[in-house]
Amino acid sequence: FLYPSDATLLRVKPTKLGFPGIDLRMQLPFGDRHPVISLLAFAFFFPIGMYQIVRLIRRHRIDVINIHYPADCLFYLALCRRILGVGLITSVHGADVFPNGTLRDACSHALRFILASSDLIVAPSRNFQRMFLSAFPEFEAKTAFIHNGVDLAELDDVSTDVTDSKQAPYVFCISAYKQQKAIDVLIRAFKLVSNADPTVTLTIAGPGPLRGELEQLAVSLGIRKRIEFLGMTGRDHVVRLLRGCKAFVLPSRFETFGIVILEAMACKKPVVATTAGGIPEIIENGKNGILVEPNDPKGLAEAIVKLLKDESLQRNTAMNGYATVRERFTFEETGLKYTRAFAAVSGTGKTDIDALIGN
């Protein structure tokens, strides 16, 4: 695991998830400072950084580099692909190419260089693969999708069972407070849900710039006391909230995939979500969840109320959702497809990438 930092020399530093990691300064030729200062800094730090990365690749006999989330500074690794001939897979996730659900106004030269240098570009869903190719059709022959997966062992862990569960039933949402996540639609829908069922509350976990604005919306609708805005919270707390909720809701306007849906399903919870992006690749409407159109507070509210009132629907969609995750969306399944991708890129006889991955 190599990631950018302010360290001039390679520094061993565990990642946030506890994996052995290495960080290093990967200076760009431009930045917030005066252009001359930025270029001078780049002229100094670039050869130092490149030398260390090349040495690291050779020392560990690395065959394939996988760039996750192609930040501009990672063009160093694309250069290594050109210089050393190692394989390069770039995984695009959404905000790296479509920051607010729409294509960047101007795609940087560094990003284009990374994409052009890649042997394979991986999207997290078939839908996002199509969206990516609408912006970069020249990369069609080397673009595929691999669905994200979840760790069932973590989410099945009894130690994460609810210890601080609330007395009142609550609907739960994990989402950043951003325009494309449509929390405003959820709040407007919850006003209607509250009218139908005054006992239920709404809990929202996640960071983002629109929190204050969304809280004011809840105040204006007279339901502020019925909504808990948690902001950023720890992983263990999120899992406990998932396991304790009555239903999980994701109201997105734009969603490349929707891994939080898998996490809710893995916790055996019924899910209501929109048809945005890659979500329909997870949810089959009425079978393992309920789908509604984006930007429809009334439709979202009706789906939530229907689910809350029908225990049989809750039970059936929850168990079917759990089965869906076990069959198609585990860490092991995602890992297997990436392993095949690595083998395809490091080999010489690349033919049909999708066939090799197993899509």
Phi, psi and chi 1 to 4 in degrees:
 res  aa     phi    psi   chi1   chi2   chi3   chi4
   1 PHE       -  110.5  -70.2   88.2      -      -
   2 LEU  -115.0  127.0  174.4   67.5      -      -
   3 TYR  -140.6  152.3   49.9   98.3      -      -
   4 PRO   -73.3  146.6   23.6  -31.0      -      -
   5 SER  -157.0 -161.2   72.2      -      -      -
   6 ASP  -102.2   13.0   58.5   -3.5      -      -
   7 ALA   -81.6  119.1      -      -      -      -
   8 THR   -69.9  -34.5  -56.4      -      -      -
   9 LEU  -109.3  144.9  -59.6  177.8      -      -
  10 LEU   -47.7  130.9  -77.0  173.1      -      -
  11 ARG  -129.7  125.9  178.9  172.9   60.2 -173.7
  12 VAL   -76.7  122.1  176.7      -      -      -
  13 LYS  -152.7  120.6 -174.1  178.0  178.5 -178.1
  14 PRO   -59.4  147.1  -20.4   31.6      -      -
  15 THR   -73.4  172.1   67.7      -      -      -
  16 LYS   -61.6  -26.6  -69.6  179.9 -179.7  179.2
  17 LEU   -91.7    4.4  -66.4  177.8      -      -
  18 GLY    90.9    5.8      -      -      -      -
  19 PHE   -79.1  150.1  -65.6  103.6      -      -
  20 PRO   -61.1  127.5  -18.9   30.4      -      -
  21 GLY  -135.6  166.4      -      -      -      -
  22 ILE  -134.8  132.3  -60.3  169.9      -      -
  23 ASP  -119.5  156.2   62.6  -16.0      -      -
  24 LEU  -159.9  146.3  177.4   69.2      -      -
  25 ARG   -71.3  127.8 -179.8 -166.0  -64.6  -89.8
  26 MET  -122.2   84.6  -61.9 -176.5 -148.0      -
  27 GLN   -68.2  134.7 -175.9   73.9   36.7      -
  28 LEU   -93.2  155.2  -72.6  165.8      -      -
  29 PRO   -78.7    5.5   26.7  -33.2      -      -
  30 PHE  -146.2  164.6   46.1   82.2      -      -
  31 GLY   177.7 -158.5      -      -      -      -
  32 ASP   -78.9  -18.8  -63.1  -28.4      -      -
  33 ARG   -82.8  178.0  -65.4  173.5  -67.5 -174.8
  34 HIS   -56.8  138.3 -170.0  -79.3      -      -
  35 PRO   -53.0  -38.1  -26.0   33.4      -      -
  36 VAL   -65.5  -43.6  173.5      -      -      -
  37 ILE   -63.9  -42.1  -63.8  175.1      -      -
  38 SER   -61.5  -43.4  -66.1      -      -      -
  39 LEU   -66.7  -38.8  -74.6  171.0      -      -
  40 LEU   -64.5  -42.4  -72.4  173.3      -      -
  41 ALA   -63.2  -42.0      -      -      -      -
  42 PHE   -62.8  -43.6  177.0   72.2      -      -
  43 ALA   -60.6  -31.3      -      -      -      -
  44 PHE   -81.8  -49.1  178.0   76.8      -      -
  45 PHE   -83.7  -26.6  -72.3  112.3      -      -
  46 PHE   -59.5  -52.1  172.7   72.6      -      -
  47 PRO   -64.3  -32.9   17.9  -28.8      -      -
  48 ILE   -64.5  -46.3  -63.2  173.1      -      -
  49 GLY   -65.7  -46.3      -      -      -      -
  50 MET   -62.1  -43.0  -85.7  -58.5  -62.0      -
  51 TYR   -57.3  -44.2  170.8   77.0      -      -
  52 GLN   -69.5  -38.0  -68.1  179.7   90.0      -
  53 ILE   -68.7  -43.9  -66.4  172.5      -      -
  54 VAL   -60.6  -43.0  168.0      -      -      -
  55 ARG   -63.5  -40.0 -170.1  164.3  174.4  -95.9
  56 LEU   -63.5  -44.1  178.7   74.1      -      -
  57 ILE   -63.3  -43.2  -69.3  169.3      -      -
  58 ARG   -69.9  -40.1  -75.1  177.8  168.5  167.9
  59 ARG   -64.3  -39.0 -175.5  168.6   74.6 -114.5
  60 HIS   -95.1    3.8  -69.6  -79.0      -      -
  61 ARG    52.3   49.4  -62.1  179.4  179.7  178.0
  62 ILE   -73.9  130.6  -69.0  170.3      -      -
  63 ASP   -97.3  -33.5  -64.2  -49.2      -      -
  64 VAL  -136.0  134.0 -179.2      -      -      -
  65 ILE  -105.6  134.3  -63.3  168.8      -      -
  66 ASN  -117.8  109.5 -176.5 -164.3      -      -
  67 ILE   -85.9  118.8  -66.5  178.2      -      -
  68 HIS  -102.7  124.6  -93.4  -84.3      -      -
  69 TYR    62.7   88.3 -157.9   95.8      -      -
  70 PRO   -73.5   79.8   28.2  -35.2      -      -
  71 ALA   -67.5  151.6      -      -      -      -
  72 ASP   -55.8  -38.2  -74.1   -5.1      -      -
  73 CYS   -65.4  -15.9   63.7      -      -      -
  74 LEU   -79.8    9.2  -61.2  179.6      -      -
  75 PHE   -63.2  -18.6   81.7   89.7      -      -
  76 TYR   -55.8  -41.0  -77.2   65.2      -      -
  77 LEU   -73.2  -31.8  -57.6  178.0      -      -
  78 ALA   -66.7  -36.3      -      -      -      -
  79 LEU   -63.1  -38.3  -81.1  173.4      -      -
  80 CYS   -63.1  -34.7  -70.0      -      -      -
  81 ARG   -60.6  -41.6  164.8   68.0 -177.0   90.5
  82 ARG   -72.7  -38.8  -54.9  -88.0 -179.5  145.1
  83 ILE   -80.2  -45.4  -64.2  169.1      -      -
  84 LEU   -99.9  -15.8  -58.3  176.2      -      -
  85 GLY    76.9   14.5      -      -      -      -
  86 VAL   -70.8  158.9  -65.5      -      -      -
  87 GLY   -72.9  150.5      -      -      -      -
  88 LEU  -135.6  119.8  177.5   62.6      -      -
  89 ILE  -113.3  129.5  -64.9  176.9      -      -
  90 THR  -114.0  123.8  -63.2      -      -      -
  91 SER  -100.1  116.8  -59.5      -      -      -
  92 VAL   -97.6  144.8  -68.7      -      -      -
  93 HIS  -122.4  -21.1  -63.9  -87.5      -      -
  94 GLY   141.3  -74.6      -      -      -      -
  95 ALA   -67.2  -19.8      -      -      -      -
  96 ASP   -68.6  -28.7   39.3   12.1      -      -
  97 VAL  -114.1  -36.1 -176.7      -      -      -
  98 PHE  -122.8   78.8  -58.6   90.5      -      -
  99 PRO   -55.6  -40.3  -22.5   31.9      -      -
 100 ASN  -118.4   29.1  -61.8  -54.3      -      -
 101 GLY    88.4   -1.1      -      -      -      -
 102 THR  -129.8  158.1   56.7      -      -      -
 103 LEU   -62.9  143.1 -175.9   63.4      -      -
 104 ARG   -51.8  145.9  -73.1 -178.8  179.3 -178.0
 105 ASP   -59.8  -39.8  -69.3  -22.9      -      -
 106 ALA  -142.5  119.5      -      -      -      -
 107 CYS   -76.1  128.7 -178.7      -      -      -
 108 SER   -66.9  154.3   68.4      -      -      -
 109 HIS   -62.1  -35.7  -66.8  -62.7      -      -
 110 ALA   -63.8  -44.9      -      -      -      -
 111 LEU   -64.4  -43.9  176.0   58.3      -      -
 112 ARG   -62.1  -37.1  -76.8 -162.5  174.4  -86.1
 113 PHE   -65.5  -41.7  179.9   70.5      -      -
 114 ILE   -61.9  -47.2  -69.2  170.0      -      -
 115 LEU   -64.7  -42.6  -64.2  174.2      -      -
 116 ALA   -66.4  -30.6      -      -      -      -
 117 SER   -82.1  -15.2  -58.7      -      -      -
 118 SER   -73.3  141.2  -59.2      -      -      -
 119 ASP   -78.5  -29.2  -63.6  -72.5      -      -
 120 LEU  -149.2  136.7  176.0   64.0      -      -
 121 ILE  -114.9  125.5  -60.4  166.1      -      -
 122 VAL  -112.6  127.3  176.0      -      -      -
 123 ALA  -102.6  157.4      -      -      -      -
 124 PRO   -83.3   -6.0   29.6  -34.0      -      -
 125 SER  -154.5  160.4   67.0      -      -      -
 126 ARG   -64.3  -38.4 -173.2 -175.1  -61.3  -84.5
 127 ASN   -62.0  -45.2  177.2  -85.8      -      -
 128 PHE   -70.5  -30.3 -172.2   69.1      -      -
 129 GLN   -58.5  -45.6  178.6 -173.0    5.6      -
 130 ARG   -64.3  -41.6  -72.2 -165.7  -68.9  -96.9
 131 MET   -63.5  -43.3 -171.9  174.8  179.3      -
 132 PHE   -60.7  -44.2  173.3   82.3      -      -
 133 LEU   -71.2  -22.8  -71.0  174.7      -      -
 134 SER   -66.9  -26.2   69.2      -      -      -
 135 ALA   -94.1  -29.0      -      -      -      -
 136 PHE  -130.7   64.8  -59.0   96.2      -      -
 137 PRO   -62.2  -21.5   22.4  -33.1      -      -
 138 GLU   -68.0  -13.0   64.9  -88.8   27.7      -
 139 PHE  -104.3   16.2  -60.1  130.7      -      -
 140 GLU   -58.1  -40.3 -177.6  173.4    5.2      -
 141 ALA   -68.1  -16.7      -      -      -      -
 142 LYS  -125.3   29.8   59.6  177.4 -177.5  179.6
 143 THR  -119.6  135.8  -58.7      -      -      -
 144 ALA  -142.8  178.9      -      -      -      -
 145 PHE  -127.7  145.9   75.0   92.8      -      -
 146 ILE  -134.4  117.8  -63.4  176.6      -      -
 147 HIS   -64.1  144.7  -74.6  137.8      -      -
 148 ASN   -67.4  161.3  -66.8  -39.2      -      -
 149 GLY  -134.6  171.4      -      -      -      -
 150 VAL  -125.3  161.7  -66.4      -      -      -
 151 ASP   -91.8   99.4 -176.9    1.3      -      -
 152 LEU   -63.3  -32.4  -81.9  176.2      -      -
 153 ALA   -61.6  -39.1      -      -      -      -
 154 GLU   -67.7  -46.4  175.5 -154.6   12.8      -
 155 LEU   -78.9  -17.5  -63.6  165.5      -      -
 156 ASP   -90.5   -5.6  -87.1  -17.7      -      -
 157 ASP   -63.0  122.4 -172.6   -8.1      -      -
 158 VAL   -67.6  -20.6  -67.0      -      -      -
 159 SER   -67.1  -17.6   68.0      -      -      -
 160 THR   -94.6    9.8   62.0      -      -      -
 161 ASP   -63.6  161.1 -141.8  -19.0      -      -
 162 VAL   -68.3  120.2 -178.9      -      -      -
 163 THR  -113.4  -17.1   57.2      -      -      -
 164 ASP  -125.4   37.4   56.3   -8.8      -      -
 165 SER   -62.9  150.3   61.1      -      -      -
 166 LYS   -86.2  152.6  -53.4  174.3 -177.9 -175.4
 167 GLN   -70.1  -42.3  -69.1 -176.4  -10.2      -
 168 ALA   -79.6  143.3      -      -      -      -
 169 PRO   -66.4  143.8   23.4  -31.6      -      -
 170 TYR  -137.2  147.1   64.1   95.9      -      -
 171 VAL   -93.5  140.3  172.6      -      -      -
 172 PHE  -121.4  142.6 -172.1   38.5      -      -
 173 CYS  -138.2  131.8  176.4      -      -      -
 174 ILE  -109.8  117.1  -52.9  168.8      -      -
 175 SER  -168.8  146.0  175.3      -      -      -
 176 ALA   -70.3  148.1      -      -      -      -
 177 TYR   -82.5   76.9  -57.8  113.4      -      -
 178 LYS  -132.0  159.7  -65.0 -179.2  178.4  179.0
 179 GLN   -57.0  -44.4 -178.2   68.8   17.6      -
 180 GLN   -70.1  -14.6   62.6  -95.2   36.9      -
 181 LYS   -86.7  -13.9  -64.4  -62.3 -176.3  176.7
 182 ALA    60.3   38.7      -      -      -      -
 183 ILE   -65.0  -27.5  -59.5  -58.4      -      -
 184 ASP   -62.0  -37.7   57.4  -47.7      -      -
 185 VAL   -65.4  -41.7  175.6      -      -      -
 186 LEU   -62.9  -41.8  175.7   57.5      -      -
 187 ILE   -64.6  -43.7  -67.8  171.2      -      -
 188 ARG   -63.9  -38.9  -66.5 -177.4 -169.3  -79.1
 189 ALA   -65.1  -38.5      -      -      -      -
 190 PHE   -68.4  -25.6 -167.4   71.0      -      -
 191 LYS   -58.0  -44.0  169.1   67.1  174.1  177.2
 192 LEU   -70.3  -37.2  -57.1  174.6      -      -
 193 VAL   -63.2  -42.3  173.4      -      -      -
 194 SER   -62.2  -36.4  -64.6      -      -      -
 195 ASN   -64.6  -36.4  -67.5  -20.2      -      -
 196 ALA   -81.1  -32.2      -      -      -      -
 197 ASP  -142.9   92.9 -174.6   -9.9      -      -
 198 PRO   -70.0   -6.7  -10.2   21.6      -      -
 199 THR   -86.9  -20.5   66.6      -      -      -
 200 VAL   -86.0  145.7   72.3      -      -      -
 201 THR  -120.5  171.7   61.5      -      -      -
 202 LEU  -124.2  131.9  171.7   63.8      -      -
 203 THR  -120.3  130.1  -62.1      -      -      -
 204 ILE  -123.7  126.2  -53.1  170.6      -      -
 205 ALA  -116.4  133.6      -      -      -      -
 206 GLY   150.1  159.7      -      -      -      -
 207 PRO   -93.1  178.3   35.3  -33.6      -      -
 208 GLY   143.6  158.8      -      -      -      -
 209 PRO   -75.5  -15.3   28.3  -34.7      -      -
 210 LEU   -97.2   10.5  -61.4 -178.3      -      -
 211 ARG   -58.4  -48.6  176.1  171.7  174.2  172.6
 212 GLY   -59.6  -43.2      -      -      -      -
 213 GLU   -63.5  -39.2 -179.3 -179.8  -38.5      -
 214 LEU   -71.4  -36.0  -66.9  166.9      -      -
 215 GLU   -63.9  -39.3  -71.4 -174.5    4.2      -
 216 GLN   -64.9  -36.0  -77.0  -57.9  -49.2      -
 217 LEU   -61.6  -43.3  174.2   60.8      -      -
 218 ALA   -62.9  -38.4      -      -      -      -
 219 VAL   -62.8  -45.9  169.9      -      -      -
 220 SER   -64.1  -27.0   70.6      -      -      -
 221 LEU   -90.3   -3.5  -66.6  172.9      -      -
 222 GLY    75.7   23.0      -      -      -      -
 223 ILE  -125.4   18.0   54.6  171.7      -      -
 224 ARG   -58.0  -38.6  177.9   62.1 -175.0   85.5
 225 LYS   -71.4  -12.9  -68.1 -177.5  178.3  179.7
 226 ARG   -98.9    1.0  -54.8 -158.5   59.7   74.5
 227 ILE  -122.7  130.8  -58.1  178.7      -      -
 228 GLU  -105.9  114.9 -176.0  177.1   18.5      -
 229 PHE   -95.7  104.1  -66.6   87.5      -      -
 230 LEU   -83.6  -26.9  -71.2  178.8      -      -
 231 GLY    71.0 -156.5      -      -      -      -
 232 MET   -69.7  132.6 -165.3   69.7  175.6      -
 233 THR  -140.9  162.0 -170.2      -      -      -
 234 GLY   -69.5  157.6      -      -      -      -
 235 ARG   -60.2  -45.8  176.5   68.3  176.1  172.6
 236 ASP   -60.9  -40.0  -70.7  -15.1      -      -
 237 HIS   -65.2  -41.4 -171.0 -158.4      -      -
 238 VAL   -60.9  -44.1  165.8      -      -      -
 239 VAL   -64.0  -40.7  174.4      -      -      -
 240 ARG   -62.8  -40.2  -74.0 -163.4  -61.7  -87.8
 241 LEU   -65.7  -38.7  -72.9  166.0      -      -
 242 LEU   -61.6  -45.0  -86.9  172.3      -      -
 243 ARG   -70.0  -22.3  -66.5  174.3   71.0   87.4
 244 GLY   -97.8   -9.6      -      -      -      -
 245 CYS   -77.7  159.2   70.7      -      -      -
 246 LYS   -79.1  -36.0 -165.8   73.4  170.8  174.6
 247 ALA  -159.1  155.8      -      -      -      -
 248 PHE  -111.0  138.3  179.3   81.1      -      -
 249 VAL  -129.3  135.2 -178.9      -      -      -
 250 LEU  -129.6  107.4 -168.2   67.0      -      -
 251 PRO   -96.1   23.0   35.2  -34.1      -      -
 252 SER   -54.2  145.1  -54.1      -      -      -
 253 ARG   -86.1  -32.6  -66.4 -176.6  173.9   96.1
 254 PHE  -139.2  128.9  171.2   78.0      -      -
 255 GLU  -151.7  117.6 -164.2   70.2   50.9      -
 256 THR   -66.2  -35.9   56.5      -      -      -
 257 PHE  -146.6  -67.0  179.2   62.9      -      -
 258 GLY   107.7   55.2      -      -      -      -
 259 ILE   -64.0  -25.8 -164.9  167.4      -      -
 260 VAL   -64.4  -26.4  -69.5      -      -      -
 261 ILE   -63.8  -43.3  -67.7  172.8      -      -
 262 LEU   -61.7  -39.6  -60.0 -177.3      -      -
 263 GLU   -64.5  -40.8  -67.1  172.9  -22.5      -
 264 ALA   -65.0  -43.5      -      -      -      -
 265 MET   -62.8  -39.4  -72.8  177.4  164.8      -
 266 ALA   -64.8  -25.1      -      -      -      -
 267 CYS   -89.3    9.6  -69.4      -      -      -
 268 LYS    61.8   44.3  -59.4  176.8 -177.1  176.7
 269 LYS  -111.9  142.0  -65.3  -60.3  168.3 -180.0
 270 PRO   -70.4  146.3   25.3  -32.7      -      -
 271 VAL  -125.9  137.5  174.8      -      -      -
 272 VAL  -118.6  128.9  177.8      -      -      -
 273 ALA  -148.0  174.6      -      -      -      -
 274 THR   -97.0  172.7   66.4      -      -      -
 275 THR   -85.7   14.0   56.4      -      -      -
 276 ALA   -67.9  139.0      -      -      -      -
 277 GLY    55.5 -129.2      -      -      -      -
 278 GLY   -87.6    3.8      -      -      -      -
 279 ILE   -58.6  -42.6  -67.0  175.6      -      -
 280 PRO   -63.6  -11.4  -24.8   36.6      -      -
 281 GLU   -76.7  -13.3  -64.8  172.9   38.9      -
 282 ILE  -102.6  -49.4  -56.0  171.6      -      -
 283 ILE   -99.0  128.3  -65.0  178.4      -      -
 284 GLU  -100.8  112.1 -176.5  179.7  -14.7      -
 285 ASN   -54.2  127.4 -171.9   34.9      -      -
 286 GLY    86.1  -14.3      -      -      -      -
 287 LYS  -101.7  -60.7 -178.1  178.0  179.6 -178.7
 288 ASN  -116.0   16.2   59.7   -2.6      -      -
 289 GLY   167.9  179.2      -      -      -      -
 290 ILE  -121.8  131.8  -61.5  177.6      -      -
 291 LEU  -110.4  140.8  -70.4  175.0      -      -
 292 VAL  -133.5  164.7  -61.2      -      -      -
 293 GLU   -73.7  149.3  -68.2  -61.4  -45.5      -
 294 PRO   -64.9  159.5  -17.8   30.3      -      -
 295 ASN    59.9   35.0  -69.3  -48.6      -      -
 296 ASP  -131.5   82.8 -177.1    3.3      -      -
 297 PRO   -56.8  -41.1  -22.7   32.2      -      -
 298 LYS   -64.6  -45.8 -174.8  173.6 -178.0  -70.0
 299 GLY   -64.4  -39.1      -      -      -      -
 300 LEU   -64.9  -45.0 -176.3   61.2      -      -
 301 ALA   -61.3  -43.7      -      -      -      -
 302 GLU   -61.4  -39.7  -71.5  173.5   -9.2      -
 303 ALA   -66.5  -42.1      -      -      -      -
 304 ILE   -64.5  -47.3  -65.0  170.9      -      -
 305 VAL   -61.5  -43.8  170.7      -      -      -
 306 LYS   -57.3  -43.7  177.8 -178.3  177.8 -178.4
 307 LEU   -67.5  -44.2 -170.4   64.3      -      -
 308 LEU   -65.0  -30.3  -67.0  176.7      -      -
 309 LYS   -86.4  -13.3  -73.0 -175.7  174.3 -178.8
 310 ASP  -118.1   96.8 -169.9  -24.5      -      -
 311 GLU   -65.7  -32.6  -69.0 -171.2    2.3      -
 312 SER   -65.3  -41.3  176.2      -      -      -
 313 LEU   -65.2  -41.4 -178.2   61.3      -      -
 314 GLN   -57.0  -51.1  -68.0  173.4   34.5      -
 315 ARG   -64.4  -45.3 -176.6  170.3   55.0 -105.6
 316 ASN   -68.5  -45.6  -69.6  -21.7      -      -
 317 THR   -67.5  -35.4   55.1      -      -      -
 318 ALA   -64.6  -46.1      -      -      -      -
 319 MET   -70.5  -37.2  -64.8  -47.4  -62.3      -
 320 ASN   -67.3  -36.2  -72.4  -24.4      -      -
 321 GLY   -63.5  -42.8      -      -      -      -
 322 TYR   -61.6  -42.1 -177.6   71.4      -      -
 323 ALA   -64.2  -38.1      -      -      -      -
 324 THR   -59.9  -44.7  -63.2      -      -      -
 325 VAL   -64.3  -46.2  173.8      -      -      -
 326 ARG   -61.0  -35.5  -71.4 -166.9   68.2   88.7
 327 GLU   -82.4  -33.4  -68.5  167.4    8.7      -
 328 ARG  -129.4  -18.4  -61.7  171.3   51.0 -151.6
 329 PHE  -131.4   43.2  -62.1  109.4      -      -
 330 THR   -94.5  163.1   62.5      -      -      -
 331 PHE   -52.9  -41.1  -92.2    9.1      -      -
 332 GLU   -63.3  -41.2  -69.9   78.6    9.5      -
 333 GLU   -66.9  -44.9 -179.2   67.8   15.4      -
 334 THR   -62.8  -43.5  -58.4      -      -      -
 335 GLY   -62.0  -39.7      -      -      -      -
 336 LEU   -61.7  -43.0  175.3   61.7      -      -
 337 LYS   -68.7  -37.3  -69.8 -169.4  173.9 -175.1
 338 TYR   -67.1  -36.2  -96.1  103.2      -      -
 339 THR   -61.2  -42.6  -59.7      -      -      -
 340 ARG   -64.3  -37.8  -70.0  171.1  178.5  164.1
 341 ALA   -64.9  -42.9      -      -      -      -
 342 PHE   -60.9  -43.0  -64.8  152.1      -      -
 343 ALA   -64.4  -39.4      -      -      -      -
 344 ALA   -65.1  -40.7      -      -      -      -
 345 VAL   -73.1  -35.9  166.0      -      -      -
 346 SER   -80.5  -17.6   61.4      -      -      -
 347 GLY   -81.8 -177.5      -      -      -      -
 348 THR  -109.8  -21.7   55.5      -      -      -
 349 GLY  -101.2   51.3      -      -      -      -
 350 LYS   -65.3  128.1  -62.1 -169.1  -68.8  -68.0
 351 THR  -121.1 -102.1   54.1      -      -      -
 352 ASP   -92.0  107.1 -176.6  -13.5      -      -
 353 ILE   -59.7  -45.3  -69.7  -66.5      -      -
 354 ASP   -59.7  -40.5  -86.1  -34.2      -      -
 355 ALA   -66.5  -40.0      -      -      -      -
 356 LEU   -65.9  -38.7  -73.7  167.9      -      -
 357 ILE   -71.6  -35.7  -69.3  173.3      -      -
 358 GLY   106.9   20.4      -      -      -      -
 359 ASN   -77.8      -  -72.6  -26.9      -      -
